[in-house]
């Protein structure tokens, strides 16, 4: 799963006027992958490129006990929810933020070859839908487009920024699916991943600052000015 991870962020941002900002939720949706990239750069977690490892991905993610275990993801979710609670003093916003972070494990479980664990160890889980492109591709597109439509219906503001965001997401996904094989160097992969996440988050901030929840239409004030 790649851009599908941002679907829960779009949906959560649209649920309530009190939800965290879209850019915050975009960080939360990929928080464990931010962690994986950083931990990978310092050698705490490991991966390798194995052409044909799955039909759709050459990533052999063989050591991710801190970020992509059930317990690890729960810790990330609880810490993120705690930070939002401290910053917003809003239990609903904190719960939404935590659920968005935890959704990462659920979505990865659907598509990954067995490489997810409960708390590290040898027992690994994953349904492996990356071996079934005719299922995985429509699933990812349905998630992101469905969440995007829901977000647009529940918010008000200029349509240009959201369309740019959707276009960038789809372009990144197309490159991921149909572009050249990633560099065999894990370091290059980690750096490129962090760069892609950063760019998408900045665009999400632009979108979130330009639109507001329809329950606030009477105020007609974008979130950037509230």
KOLMI-554204 format. One line per 5 residues: number of its first residue (from 0); for each residue x, y, z of N, C-alpha, C. Coordinates in Angstrom, 1 decimal, padded with zeros to 4 digits. Example, Ala and Ser with C-alpha at 12.3 -4.5 7.8 and 13.67 -1.06 7.14 Angstrom:
BEGIN
0	013.2/-005.7/007.8/012.3/-004.5/007.8/013.2/-003.3/007.8; 012.8/-002.2/007.1/013.7/-001.1/007.1/012.9/000.0/007.9
This chain:
BEGIN
0	000.8/-001.2/000.0/000.0/000.0/000.0/000.9/001.2/000.0; 000.5/002.2/-000.9/001.3/003.5/-000.9/000.3/004.6/-000.7; -000.3/005.2/-001.8/-001.1/006.3/-001.6/-002.4/006.0/-000.9; -002.8/004.7/-000.9/-004.0/004.3/-000.1/-003.9/004.6/001.3; -002.6/004.7/001.9/-002.5/005.0/003.3/-003.0/006.4/003.6
5	-003.1/007.3/002.6/-003.5/008.6/002.9/-005.1/008.7/002.8; -005.7/007.7/002.4/-007.2/007.7/002.4/-007.8/007.9/003.8; -007.4/007.2/004.8/-007.9/007.5/006.1/-007.7/008.9/006.6; -006.6/009.5/006.2/-006.3/010.9/006.6/-007.3/011.8/005.9; -007.6/011.6/004.7/-008.6/012.5/004.0/-010.0/012.2/004.6
10	-010.3/011.0/004.9/-011.6/010.7/005.5/-011.7/011.3/006.9; -010.7/011.2/007.7/-010.7/011.7/009.1/-010.8/013.2/009.1; -010.1/013.9/008.1/-010.2/015.3/008.1/-011.6/015.8/007.7; -012.4/015.0/007.0/-013.7/015.3/006.6/-014.8/015.0/007.6; -014.5/014.2/008.6/-015.5/013.7/009.6/-016.0/014.8/010.4
15	-015.2/015.7/010.9/-015.6/016.7/011.9/-014.8/017.9/011.7; -015.4/019.1/012.0/-014.7/020.3/012.0/-013.6/020.4/013.1; -013.7/019.5/014.1/-012.7/019.5/015.1/-011.5/018.5/014.8; -011.5/017.9/013.7/-010.5/016.9/013.3/-009.1/017.7/013.2; -008.0/017.0/013.4/-006.7/017.6/013.2/-006.6/018.1/011.8
20	-005.6/019.0/011.5/-005.4/019.5/010.2/-005.1/018.4/009.2; -005.4/018.6/008.0/-005.1/017.6/007.0/-003.6/017.2/006.9; -002.8/018.2/007.0/-001.3/017.9/006.9/-000.9/017.0/008.1; -001.5/017.3/009.3/-001.2/016.5/010.5/-001.6/015.1/010.3; -002.8/014.9/009.7/-003.3/013.6/009.5/-002.5/012.8/008.4
25	-002.0/013.6/007.4/-001.2/013.0/006.4/000.1/012.5/007.0; 000.7/013.2/007.9/001.9/012.7/008.7/001.5/011.4/009.4; 000.4/011.5/010.1/-000.1/010.3/010.9/-000.3/009.1/010.1; -000.9/009.2/008.9/-001.2/008.1/008.0/000.1/007.3/007.6; 001.2/008.0/007.4/002.4/007.4/007.0/003.5/007.4/008.2
30	003.0/007.7/009.4/004.0/007.9/010.5/004.9/006.7/010.7; 004.4/005.5/010.6/005.2/004.3/010.8/006.2/004.1/009.6; 005.8/004.6/008.4/006.8/004.6/007.3/007.8/005.7/007.4; 007.4/006.8/007.9/008.5/007.8/008.3/009.5/007.2/009.2; 008.9/006.5/010.3/009.8/005.8/011.2/010.7/004.8/010.6
35	010.1/004.0/009.7/010.8/002.9/009.0/012.0/003.5/008.2; 011.7/004.6/007.4/012.8/005.2/006.6/013.9/005.7/007.5; 013.6/006.4/008.6/014.6/006.9/009.5/015.3/005.8/010.2; 014.6/004.8/010.7/015.3/003.7/011.3/016.1/002.9/010.3; 015.7/002.8/009.1/016.5/002.1/008.1/017.8/002.9/007.8
40	017.7/004.2/007.8/018.9/005.0/007.5/020.0/004.7/008.6; 019.6/004.5/009.8/020.5/004.3/010.9/020.7/002.8/011.2; 020.1/001.9/010.4/020.4/000.5/010.6/019.5/-000.3/011.6; 018.5/000.4/012.2/017.7/-000.3/013.2/016.7/-001.2/012.5; 016.3/-000.9/011.3/015.4/-001.8/010.6/016.0/-002.0/009.2
45	015.6/-003.1/008.5/016.3/-003.5/007.3/015.3/-003.9/006.2; 015.8/-003.7/005.0/015.1/-004.2/003.8/016.1/-004.5/002.7; 015.6/-005.2/001.7/016.5/-005.4/000.5/015.6/-005.5/-000.7; 016.2/-005.2/-001.9/015.5/-005.3/-003.1/015.7/-006.7/-003.7; 014.6/-007.4/-003.9/014.6/-008.7/-004.5/013.6/-008.7/-005.7
50	014.1/-008.5/-006.9/013.2/-008.5/-008.1/012.3/-009.8/-008.1; 011.0/-009.5/-008.2/010.1/-010.6/-008.3/009.7/-011.1/-006.9; 010.1/-010.4/-005.8/009.7/-010.8/-004.5/008.2/-011.0/-004.3; 007.5/-010.0/-004.8/006.0/-010.1/-005.1/005.8/-009.6/-006.5; 004.6/-009.9/-007.0/004.3/-009.5/-008.4/004.4/-008.0/-008.6
55	004.1/-007.2/-007.6/004.0/-005.8/-007.7/005.1/-005.0/-007.0; 005.9/-005.7/-006.2/006.9/-005.0/-005.4/008.1/-005.9/-005.2; 009.3/-005.3/-005.4/010.6/-006.0/-005.1/011.1/-005.9/-003.7; 010.3/-005.2/-002.8/010.7/-004.9/-001.5/010.6/-006.1/-000.5; 011.7/-006.6/-000.1/011.7/-007.7/001.0/012.0/-006.9/002.3
60	010.9/-006.7/003.0/010.9/-005.9/004.2/011.1/-006.9/005.4; 012.3/-007.4/005.5/012.5/-008.6/006.4/012.7/-008.3/007.9; 013.0/-007.0/008.2/013.2/-006.7/009.6/012.6/-005.3/010.0; 011.4/-005.3/010.5/010.7/-004.1/010.8/010.0/-004.2/012.2; 010.7/-004.6/013.2/010.0/-004.9/014.5/009.5/-003.7/015.2
65	010.1/-002.5/015.0/009.7/-001.3/015.7/008.6/-000.6/015.1; 008.5/-000.6/013.8/007.5/000.2/013.1/006.3/-000.6/012.5; 006.6/-001.8/012.0/005.5/-002.5/011.3/005.1/-003.8/012.1; 005.3/-003.8/013.4/004.6/-004.8/014.2/003.3/-004.2/014.8; 002.5/-005.1/015.2/001.2/-004.7/015.8/001.4/-003.8/017.0
70	002.3/-004.2/017.9/002.6/-003.5/019.1/003.3/-002.2/018.7; 004.2/-002.2/017.8/005.0/-001.0/017.4/004.0/000.0/016.8; 003.1/-000.4/016.0/002.1/000.5/015.4/001.2/001.1/016.5; 000.8/000.3/017.4/000.0/000.8/018.5/000.7/001.9/019.3; 002.0/001.7/019.5/002.8/002.7/020.3/002.9/004.0/019.5
75	003.1/003.9/018.2/003.1/005.1/017.4/001.8/005.8/017.4; 000.7/005.0/017.3/-000.6/005.6/017.4/-000.9/006.3/018.7; -000.6/005.6/019.8/-000.8/006.2/021.1/000.0/007.5/021.3; 001.2/007.4/020.9/002.1/008.6/021.1/001.6/009.8/020.3; 001.2/009.5/019.0/000.6/010.5/018.2/-000.7/011.1/018.7
80	-001.5/010.2/019.2/-002.8/010.6/019.8/-002.5/011.5/021.0; -001.6/011.1/021.8/-001.2/011.9/023.0/-000.7/013.3/022.7; 000.1/013.4/021.6/000.6/014.7/021.2/-000.5/015.6/020.7; -001.5/015.0/020.0/-002.6/015.8/019.5/-003.5/016.2/020.7; -003.7/015.3/021.6/-004.4/015.6/022.8/-003.8/016.8/023.6
85	-002.5/016.8/023.7/-001.8/017.9/024.4/-002.0/019.2/023.7; -001.8/019.1/022.3/-001.9/020.3/021.5/-003.3/020.9/021.4; -004.3/020.0/021.2/-005.6/020.4/020.9/-006.6/020.4/022.1; -006.3/019.6/023.1/-007.2/019.5/024.2/-008.5/019.0/023.7; -008.5/018.1/022.8/-009.7/017.6/022.2/-009.7/016.1/022.1
90	-010.4/015.3/022.9/-010.3/013.9/022.8/-010.7/013.3/021.5; -011.7/013.9/020.9/-012.1/013.4/019.6/-011.1/013.5/018.5; -010.4/014.7/018.5/-009.3/014.8/017.5/-008.1/013.8/017.8; -007.9/013.6/019.1/-006.8/012.7/019.4/-007.1/011.2/019.0; -008.4/010.9/019.2/-008.8/009.5/018.8/-008.7/009.4/017.3
95	-009.2/010.4/016.5/-009.1/010.3/015.1/-007.7/010.2/014.6; -006.8/010.9/015.2/-005.4/010.9/014.9/-004.8/009.5/015.1; -005.1/008.9/016.3/-004.6/007.6/016.6/-005.1/006.5/015.7; -006.4/006.6/015.3/-007.0/005.7/014.4/-006.3/005.8/013.0; -006.0/007.0/012.6/-005.4/007.1/011.3/-004.0/006.5/011.3
100	-003.2/006.6/012.4/-001.9/006.0/012.5/-002.1/004.5/012.4; -003.0/004.0/013.2/-003.2/002.5/013.3/-003.7/001.9/012.0; -004.4/002.7/011.2/-004.9/002.2/009.9/-003.8/001.7/009.0; -002.6/002.2/009.2/-001.4/001.8/008.4/-001.1/000.3/008.5; -001.2/-000.2/009.7/-001.0/-001.6/009.9/-002.0/-002.5/009.2
105	-003.3/-002.1/009.3/-004.4/-002.8/008.7/-004.2/-002.8/007.2; -003.9/-001.7/006.6/-003.8/-001.6/005.1/-002.6/-002.4/004.7; -001.5/-002.3/005.4/-000.3/-003.1/005.0/-000.6/-004.6/005.1; -001.3/-005.0/006.1/-001.7/-006.4/006.3/-002.4/-007.0/005.1; -003.2/-006.1/004.4/-003.9/-006.6/003.2/-003.0/-006.9/002.1
110	-001.9/-006.0/001.9/-001.2/-006.1/000.6/000.2/-006.8/000.8; 000.8/-006.6/001.9/002.2/-007.1/002.1/002.3/-008.6/002.0; 003.4/-009.1/001.5/003.7/-010.5/001.8/004.0/-010.6/003.3; 003.9/-011.8/003.8/004.1/-011.9/005.3/005.4/-011.3/005.8; 005.3/-010.1/006.3/006.5/-009.5/006.9/006.1/-008.6/008.1
115	004.8/-008.6/008.5/004.4/-007.9/009.6/004.3/-008.9/010.8; 004.7/-008.3/012.0/004.7/-009.2/013.2/003.8/-008.6/014.3; 003.6/-009.4/015.3/002.9/-008.9/016.4/003.8/-008.0/017.3; 005.0/-008.5/017.6/005.9/-007.7/018.4/007.3/-008.2/018.0; 007.7/-008.1/016.8/008.9/-008.7/016.3/008.8/-010.2/016.3
120	009.9/-010.9/016.2/009.9/-012.4/016.2/009.7/-013.0/014.8; 009.6/-014.3/014.8/009.6/-015.1/013.5/008.2/-015.2/012.9; 007.2/-015.1/013.7/005.8/-015.3/013.1/005.4/-014.0/012.4; 005.2/-014.1/011.1/004.9/-012.9/010.2/003.6/-013.1/009.5; 003.0/-011.9/009.2/001.6/-011.9/008.7/001.5/-011.0/007.5
125	000.5/-011.2/006.7/000.2/-010.4/005.5/-000.5/-011.2/004.5; -001.6/-010.7/003.9/-002.4/-011.4/003.0/-001.7/-011.5/001.6; -000.8/-010.6/001.3/-000.1/-010.7/000.1/-000.8/-010.3/-001.2; -001.7/-009.3/-001.1/-002.4/-008.9/-002.3/-001.5/-008.3/-003.3; -000.3/-007.9/-003.0/000.7/-007.4/-004.0/001.0/-008.5/-005.0
130	000.6/-009.7/-004.7/000.8/-010.8/-005.7/-000.4/-010.9/-006.7; -001.4/-010.1/-006.4/-002.7/-010.1/-007.2/-003.0/-008.7/-007.7; -002.3/-008.2/-008.7/-002.5/-006.8/-009.2/-004.0/-006.5/-009.5; -004.7/-007.4/-010.1/-006.1/-007.1/-010.4/-007.0/-006.9/-009.2; -006.5/-007.2/-008.0/-007.2/-006.9/-006.8/-006.5/-005.7/-006.1
135	-005.2/-005.7/-006.1/-004.5/-004.6/-005.3/-004.7/-003.2/-006.0; -004.6/-003.2/-007.3/-004.6/-001.9/-008.0/-006.0/-001.2/-007.8; -007.1/-001.9/-008.1/-008.4/-001.3/-007.9/-008.7/-001.0/-006.4; -008.2/-001.8/-005.5/-008.4/-001.5/-004.1/-007.7/-000.2/-003.7; -006.5/000.0/-004.1/-005.8/001.2/-003.7/-006.4/002.4/-004.4
140	-006.8/002.3/-005.6/-007.5/003.5/-006.3/-008.8/003.7/-005.7; -009.6/002.7/-005.3/-010.9/002.9/-004.7/-010.8/003.6/-003.4; -009.8/003.2/-002.6/-009.6/003.8/-001.3/-009.3/005.3/-001.4; -008.3/005.7/-002.2/-007.9/007.1/-002.3/-009.0/008.0/-003.0; -009.6/007.4/-004.1/-010.6/008.2/-004.8/-011.8/008.4/-004.0
145	-012.2/007.3/-003.3/-013.4/007.3/-002.4/-013.2/008.3/-001.3; -012.1/008.3/-000.7/-011.8/009.2/000.4/-011.7/010.7/-000.1; -011.1/010.8/-001.2/-011.0/012.2/-001.8/-012.4/012.7/-002.1; -013.3/011.9/-002.7/-014.7/012.4/-003.0/-015.4/012.8/-001.7; -015.2/011.9/-000.6/-015.8/012.2/000.7/-015.3/013.5/001.2
150	-014.0/013.7/001.2/-013.4/014.9/001.7/-014.0/016.2/000.9; -014.1/016.1/-000.4/-014.6/017.2/-001.2/-016.1/017.5/-000.8; -016.8/016.5/-000.6/-018.2/016.7/-000.3/-018.4/017.3/001.1; -017.5/017.0/002.0/-017.7/017.4/003.4/-017.0/018.8/003.7; -016.2/019.3/002.7/-015.5/020.5/002.9/-015.8/021.5/001.8
155	-015.5/022.7/002.0/-015.8/023.8/001.1/-014.5/024.6/000.8; -014.4/025.1/-000.4/-013.2/025.9/-000.7/-012.8/025.7/-002.1; -011.7/026.3/-002.5/-011.2/026.2/-003.9/-011.0/024.7/-004.3; -011.3/024.4/-005.5/-011.1/023.0/-005.9/-009.7/022.7/-006.5; -009.0/023.8/-006.8/-007.7/023.6/-007.4/-006.7/022.9/-006.6
160	-006.4/023.3/-005.3/-005.4/022.6/-004.5/-005.7/021.2/-004.3; -007.0/020.8/-004.0/-007.2/019.3/-003.8/-007.0/018.5/-005.1; -007.3/019.1/-006.3/-007.1/018.4/-007.5/-005.6/018.3/-007.8; -004.8/019.3/-007.4/-003.3/019.1/-007.5/-002.8/018.0/-006.6; -003.4/017.9/-005.4/-003.0/016.9/-004.4/-003.3/015.5/-005.0
165	-004.5/015.4/-005.5/-004.9/014.1/-006.1/-004.0/013.7/-007.3; -003.8/014.7/-008.2/-002.9/014.5/-009.3/-001.5/014.0/-008.9; -000.9/014.7/-007.9/000.4/014.3/-007.4/000.4/012.8/-006.9; -000.7/012.5/-006.1/-000.8/011.2/-005.5/-000.9/010.1/-006.6; -001.7/010.4/-007.6/-001.9/009.4/-008.7/-000.6/009.3/-009.5
170	000.1/010.4/-009.7/001.3/010.3/-010.5/002.4/009.5/-009.7; 002.5/009.7/-008.4/003.4/009.0/-007.6/003.1/007.5/-007.6; 001.8/007.2/-007.5/001.4/005.8/-007.6/001.7/005.1/-008.9; 001.4/005.9/-010.0/001.7/005.3/-011.3/003.2/005.0/-011.5; 004.0/006.0/-011.0/005.5/005.7/-011.0/005.9/004.5/-010.2
175	005.2/004.4/-009.0/005.5/003.2/-008.2/005.1/001.9/-008.9; 004.0/001.9/-009.6/003.5/000.7/-010.2/004.3/000.4/-011.5; 004.5/001.4/-012.3/004.9/001.2/-013.7/006.2/001.8/-014.1; 006.9/002.5/-013.1/008.2/003.1/-013.4/009.3/002.1/-013.3; 010.5/002.5/-013.4/011.6/001.6/-013.3/011.8/001.0/-011.9
180	012.5/-000.1/-011.9/012.8/-000.7/-010.6/013.5/000.3/-009.7; 013.1/000.3/-008.4/013.8/001.2/-007.4/015.3/000.9/-007.4; 016.1/001.9/-007.0/017.5/001.7/-006.8/017.8/000.5/-005.9; 018.8/-000.3/-006.2/019.1/-001.5/-005.3/019.6/-001.0/-003.9; 020.0/000.3/-003.8/020.5/000.8/-002.5/019.4/001.1/-001.6
185	019.3/000.5/-000.4/018.3/000.9/000.5/018.4/002.3/001.0; 019.6/002.8/001.1/019.8/004.2/001.5/019.1/005.2/000.5; 019.3/005.0/-000.8/018.6/005.8/-001.8/017.1/005.7/-001.6; 016.6/004.4/-001.4/015.1/004.2/-001.3/014.6/005.0/-000.1; 015.3/004.9/001.0/014.9/005.6/002.2/014.8/007.1/002.0
190	015.8/007.7/001.4/015.9/009.1/001.2/014.8/009.6/000.2; 014.6/008.8/-000.8/013.6/009.2/-001.8/012.2/009.0/-001.2; 012.0/008.1/-000.3/010.7/007.9/000.4/010.4/009.1/001.3; 011.4/009.5/002.1/011.2/010.7/002.9/010.9/011.9/002.1; 011.6/012.1/001.0/011.4/013.3/000.1/009.9/013.2/-000.4
195	009.5/012.1/-000.9/008.1/012.0/-001.4/007.1/012.3/-000.3; 007.3/011.7/000.9/006.4/012.0/002.0/006.3/013.5/002.3; 007.5/014.1/002.3/007.6/015.5/002.6/006.9/016.4/001.6; 007.0/016.1/000.4/006.3/016.9/-000.7/004.8/016.7/-000.6; 004.4/015.5/-000.4/002.9/015.3/-000.3/002.4/016.0/001.0
200	003.1/015.9/002.1/002.6/016.6/003.3/002.5/018.1/003.1; 003.5/018.7/002.4/003.4/020.2/002.1/002.2/020.5/001.2; 001.9/019.7/000.2/000.7/019.9/-000.6/-000.5/019.7/000.2; -000.6/018.7/001.1/-001.7/018.5/002.0/-001.9/019.7/002.9; -000.9/020.4/003.3/-001.0/021.6/004.2/-001.7/022.7/003.3
205	-001.2/022.8/002.1/-001.8/023.8/001.2/-003.3/023.6/001.0; -003.7/022.3/000.8/-005.1/021.9/000.7/-005.9/022.2/001.9; -005.3/021.8/003.1/-006.0/022.0/004.3/-006.2/023.4/004.7; -005.3/024.2/004.4/-005.3/025.7/004.7/-006.3/026.4/003.7; -006.7/025.8/002.6/-007.5/026.5/001.7/-009.0/026.0/001.7
210	-009.3/025.0/002.5/-010.6/024.5/002.6/-011.1/024.4/004.1; -012.4/024.3/004.3/-012.9/024.3/005.6/-014.1/023.4/005.7; -014.4/022.8/006.8/-015.5/021.9/007.0/-016.8/022.6/006.7; -017.8/021.9/006.1/-019.1/022.6/005.8/-019.9/023.0/007.0; -019.6/022.4/008.1/-020.3/022.9/009.3/-019.8/024.3/009.7
215	-018.7/024.8/009.1/-018.3/026.1/009.4/-018.5/027.1/008.2; -019.4/026.6/007.3/-019.6/027.5/006.1/-020.1/028.8/006.5; -020.9/028.9/007.6/-021.4/030.2/008.0/-020.3/031.2/008.3; -019.1/030.6/008.8/-018.0/031.5/009.1/-017.2/031.8/007.8; -017.2/030.9/006.9/-016.5/031.1/005.6/-015.1/031.5/005.8
220	-014.5/030.8/006.7/-013.1/031.1/007.0/-012.2/029.9/006.8; -011.2/029.9/005.9/-010.3/028.8/005.8/-009.6/028.5/007.1; -009.2/027.2/007.2/-008.5/026.8/008.4/-007.2/027.6/008.7; -006.6/028.1/007.7/-005.3/028.8/007.9/-005.5/030.1/008.6; -006.7/030.6/008.7/-007.0/031.8/009.3/-007.8/031.7/010.6
225	-008.0/030.4/011.0/-008.8/030.3/012.3/-007.9/030.3/013.5
